Amino acid sequence: MKLNVINPVNVRILTFIVALIFIVILPWWLSTLMLLGLVIYFPLYFEVLFFGFIFDMLYVTEIIFPYTALTATFVVLLAVYFIKTQIRI
């Protein structure tokens, strides 16, 4: 029986684990660039919303609007989705 190790589900799980480690270890701006690349590469990378929540817990101070990074992540995810549907990459 041959195992198919490189399928889309395994790749998404692996990138989720790597991105989680990078968010904890790397500076916020490198993690942000990496997550933006993942949103552009994968179709509907909803895992980035979880990472936006993690960003809020780790880096953003609670000023007036507490979930700034999560909201920005959601807006970027929607913008990339609509741009990708118009361009058809």
C-alpha positions, 0 to 999 in steps of 0.5 A, a space after each residue: 500500500 502506497 501512502 500519499 504523503 503530499 496531499 493538500 490536507 497534509 500540506 495545510 496541516 504542516 503549514 499551520 504548524 510551521 506558521 504557529 511556530 513562526 508566530 511565537 519565535 519570529 518578530 511580528 512583521 516577519 510573521 505577518 509577511 509569511 501569513 500574507 504569503 500563505 493567504 495568497 498561496 492557498 485558496 481560502 486560508 481560513 487558518 489565518 483568522 486563528 493567527 490573527 487572534 493569536 496576534 491580538 493575544 501576543 502583540 496588540 495592546 488593548 486600547 479602544 478596539 481590542 481585536 484590531 489584528 483579528 479585524 485586519 486579518 479578516 479584511 485582508 482575507 476578504 480582499 485577497 479572496 475577491 482579488 483572486 476571483 477577479 484575476 483567476 490565478 
